[in-house]
Each structure stands twice: as structure tokens, then as C-alpha cells.
Amino acid sequence: MPNYAWEGKARSGRIMKGTMQAPNIDAVYSQLNSQMITPIKVVEAKEKRKKVSVPTKDIVVFTRQFSTMIDAGLPLVQSLEILSSQQENKAFKEVLLSVKADVEQGSTLSDALKKHPSVFDELYSSLVAAGEMGGMLDTILNRLAAYMEKAEKLKKRVKGALTYPIVVIAIAVIVVAVILIFVIPVFQKMFADFGGELPAPTQFVINLSQGLKKYGVFIVIGIFVVISLIKKYYSTPKGRKKIDTLLLKAPVISDLIRKSAVARFTRTLGTMISSGVQLLDGLDIVAKTAGNKVIEEAILNAKVSISQGKTIAEPIGESGVFPSMVVRMIAVGEATGAMDTMLNKIADFYEEEVDAAVDALTSMLEPMLMVVLGSVLGGLIVSMYLPIFKLAGAAGG
């Protein structure tokens, strides 16, 4: 039952405020009038809920089990009671108990889920609403679980491909920094005892070591400041669009980002259409899950064009964001009335393409990183041994 915040005037003229639980706003007015309070303002008090983070795996398991129980004929409240009692994640258990309480009080399941957007996103609650309206909630929940599993797998593949080189480079930078700060000064002291002029590469490395020791803290602070400024810029609409545009044009990773975005778009839209969600409503939600501002705007522009009577293939093709093969296959799906099937086929194809792109990226980056790291470390070692070779040559001469 919702909470309402009210403000009213008592018979004495005193202004009073408070909150009240009631089935609707009219019930609040009736209750206040019965208490001899003239209502001035009554608004629904939005309950502040703390943001809960639940692993996708837990939500998928819950969704599959929920689907099985609904298919077996168990009532919603009883199913939620059983699933919440089995839940080991305390935060998720609290969410499920809250959903159960709302359903017991007469709320629809989709409305109850919408109160927990950090756990059940708009796509989830919209598909559940479609399942409730169409009387096929168990089928929709099964589709949702399958969709979430595939989406999570795709996300992990892309994240892994982009994380690998960053981790390797970070480790290499730390190793080189340790050598410059702690190892090179030992050689420097030894060379100072020898006297004489040092070779240019050796002097360069020593200067680099001294500079890092002197300004290292400022360099680290500068890096964190730059990262923070980039994050802040990316949080603005203009900044996000600019950076996302650059990512779609960036060498090496642009192909992977584009293919993963196409796979996500087609899989999400295909799941929504096959579940009975209207195309225009589906595009709104799909745009939010695109993961790239440029692609999000292309989808929203497509929605506007479709509302004006165009097919979905036309604006998608005009955007220049989606590959021509995708546009042609969507056009075929529209013409044959099998849009959801065609979209899922495209998603299957591009998920395989993402796997291939990740493997190709990893295969290409591994030797490149090894060559770069080998050259840097080898260069440091050679630079430090050049004076020793020079002394050995002088002694032999």
C-alpha cells in the first residue's frame, strides 16, 4: 500500500503535516476530512530505497526457478515466498520479500519489480508486464533468463578482451618503474665510482630514473586527475557522445565495439518483440541498453521515423551505424512478418563474430605486447651494461 504525504488545516486554523498509508489518494482525503482536517496538499511519498547490487547469475537462477513454479501452477505470492526463503544473498532476499509484500497488497508483479530498478531493470519489468497481459508469464521468464545469460556472456567476452592489454601494460609499467626507482640508482652509484663519461643511452636512463624519483608522486597524481576529468566529461551528454564516437572509429577495438553493440541491439529487440512488447516501446528500452551514445541516438531517431510511417530498416540504414547486412536482414524480417526470428538470427551471428573478434584481438595483442615489453626491458638492461662493456674494452686494449 503506498504512502502519502499530506498537509492540511485543522479547525483551529493550525497547519498540520503527516504521512498516511492508503490504497489511493481519495482515501487520504476521506480520512483527513473524517478527522476534521481540511486537506491542502496530498502527494504520494516516494519511498527511498537503497541501491542494491545483485549478481546477474543470482537473478538468472531466480528467473528460471520462478518460471518453473509459475508453469507448475503455484500462485505468485507462494512462489516468491519459497524463492526468497531459499535465497542466500541477503540483499536480494530483502528485495524479493518486498516484491512479495507489494503483490500481496494487490500490486501487479511488474509494478512491484519496478520499485527495484537496480535489480530488475526496465527491460525486465516491461517483459514481465507483457507476460502478465498475455497470460504467458512462465514463457516470458524463460526467455528473460536465456536473454540475460547470453547478454552476460557477451559482456564478459568484450570486457575480458579490453581488460587483458590494460592489465599487461599496467604490470609492465609497475615493473619498469620499480627498476628505474630502485635498481638504476645502484648502477648510477657504481658508474660514478668508475668516473668518466657515460654513453648517451645510459645517461638517458639515469636521467629518467632521477626524474621519476623526483616527480613520481606528481606524475601519479596527474594520471588520477586526468582519469577523473575524463570520467567527469564522459558523464555529460556531449562528452559521452564525443568519446563514444571516437571509440567507434578507434583502430583495433572499434570493430569489436560495433559488433557487440549490434548483437546487444538485435538480441534485446528480438526478445521484446517475441514477448509481445510493441515495437516503439521496445525501441525506447533498447536504446537505453545500447551501451553507446551514438548507437542510442540512431535507435531513437529510428523510433521517430517509424512513428511517421517508415519501416525500421530505412532509418537504421540511414544512420550509417549498422552494417548493411544487418539492415537487409531486418528488411527481410519486416517483409516476411518474422522480425523477432530474424533479429535473433542476427544476434546469434554477431555473438559468434564477437567471439572471433576477441580471439583475433588477443592473438594480435599478445605478440605486440611481448615485443614492446621485451624492447623496453632489453633497452634498460643494455643501457646499464654499456659502460661495463666500454670499461672491459678499454682494459683489454
C-alpha positions, -999 to +999 in steps of 0.1 A: +000+000+000+015+034-010+024+061+014+010+097+010+025+129+024-003+153+034-006+189+045-039+203+059-056+229+082-072+219+114-104+235+127-083+257+150-065+271+119-032+253+127-014+239+097-006+202+101+015+178+082+020+140+082+021+108+062-006+081+057-008+047+042-039+043+019-050+024-012-053+057-032-053+095-028-091+097-025-089+075+006-064+100+022-088+129+015-117+110+031-096+101+062-085+137+067-120+150+064-132+125+090-105+139+113-118+174+108-087+184+088-091+203+055-066+189+030-043+215+014-019+192-004-017+154-008+011+137-028+024+102-029+056+098-009+082+081-030+099+056-009+137+060-009+153+026-015+190+020-011+207+008-043+212-029-042+237-048-063+228-084-071+250-106-094+233-114-128+238-151-120+215-149-090+188-131-110+190-156-138+187-186-113+157-168-096+141-162-130+144-198-142+131-212-109+102-186-108+093-197-144+092-234-134+069-226-104+045-205-124+044-232-151+036-258-123+006-237-113+019-222-080+005-188-071+028-157-074+029-150-036+037-186-027+064-188-054+080-156-042+078-168-006+096-201-015+123-184-036+130-157-010+134-183+017+160-201-004+179-170-013+214-168+003+221-133-009+206-112+020+202-080-002+184-100-029+162-118-002+150-084+011+141-073-024+121-105-031+103-101+003+094-065-006+081-076-041+061-104-024+046-078+001+036-055-028+019-083-047+000-094-016-013-059-013-027-060-048+001-047-069+009-063-102+042-082-104+057-058-129+048-028-108+064-044-078+095-051-097+097-015-110+103-004-074+137-021-075+153-007-107+189-015-096+179-052-095+152-055-121+158-031-149+132-015-173+136-043-198+129-070-171+098-053-157+085-044-192+088-081-204+071-093-172+043-068-178+039-082-213+038-117-199+012-108-173-010-092-200-006-121-225-010-148-198+023-164-206+044-152-177+063-185-174+074-184-211+085-148-208+105-155-177+123-184-195+131-160-224+143-134-200+167-159-183+181-170-217+185-134-228+203-124-196+227-154-198+236-145-234+239-108-226+262-115-196+284-139-217+288-112-244+296-086-218+323-108-202+339-115-236+341-079-245+353-068-210+379-096-210+392-085-244+396-049-233+409-057-198+437-080-209+460-055-226+453-029-199+464-053-171+495-064-190+505-028-197+499-018-161+521-046-148+548-037-172+547+000-162+550-011-125+580-033-133+597-006-153+590+019-125+605-004-099+636-009-120+641+028-126+635+038-089+654+010-071+677-007-095+691+020-117+704+042-088+726+012-077+742+012-112+744+050-111+765+049-079+788+023-094+794+043-125+801+074-105+829+055-087+843+044-121+844+080-133+844+090-170+817+100-194+787+076-197+772+065-231+742+085-242+716+057-237+729+051-201+728+088-193+693+090-206+681+061-184+698+076-154+682+110-161+648+092-164+654+074-131+662+107-113+632+124-129+609+096-118+622+097-082+618+134-080+584+139-098+569+104-095+543+114-069+532+143-092+530+120-122+508+096-103+485+124-091+484+138-126+473+104-140+445+102-115+434+138-122+433+131-159+413+099-154+388+118-131+384+146-157+378+121-185+352+103-163+335+136-155+335+146-191+320+112-201+292+117-176+279+147-196+258+140-228+282+159-250+312+142-236+297+107-238+287+113-274+322+126-283+341+097-266+317+070-280+321+084-315+359+082-311+356+046-298+336+036-329+365+050-351+394+038-329+418+013-345+417-023-333+388-020-308+362-003-330+352-035-348+347-053-315+326-025-300+304-022-331+298-059-334+289-062-297+265-033-299+248-048-329+245-082-311+231-065-280+206-044-300+192-073-321+191-097-291+172-072-269+148-061-295+142-096-308+134-108-272+110-079-266+091-083-299+087-121-294+074-114-259+046-091-272+061-057-265+051-030-291+080-020-314+080+017-305+080+009-267+107-017-273+130+007-291+128+031-262+141+004-238+166-010-264+182+025-268+189+027-231+207-007-232+228+001-263+259+010-243+270+036-269+255+072-272+259+072-310+240+039-314+215+050-288+207+082-308+205+062-341+179+039-324+158+068-311+159+085-345+147+052-360+118+053-335+108+088-347+109+077-383+088+046-376+062+067-358+060+087-390+052+056-411+086+044-422+099+008-419+125+001-392+151-008-419+151+026-436+162+048-406+185+021-393+203+021-427+204+059-430+221+061-396+254+046-410+260+029-377+247-006-385+263-028-412+244-031-445+239-069-439+220-062-407+198-036-424+190-060-453+182-089-429+159-066-408+141-055-440+136-092-449+122-098-414+097-069-418+086-081-452+080-117-441+065-108-407+092-127-388+111-098-373+118-114-339+132-146-356+154-126-379+167-103-351+176-134-330+194-149-360+214-117-365+222-117-327+234-153-329+256-144-359+271-113-343+277-130-310+299-155-329+315-126-347+323-110-313+339-143-301+360-144-333+370-107-329+380-113-293+402-142-303+417-122-332+424-092-309+440-114-282+462-132-308+473-099-323+479-081-290+499-108-273+530-107-296+527-069-299+528-065-261+557-091-258+577-072-284+571-038-268+578-051-233+609-070-244+622-039-262+618-017-232+633-041-206+660-051-231+668-015-237+671-008-200+695-038-195+717-029-224+719+007-214+731-003-179+757-027-193+771-004-220+796+014-196+808-020-183+814-032-219+832+001-225+855-004-195+861-040-204+871-029-239+894-002-226+911-027-202+915-052-229+930-026-252 
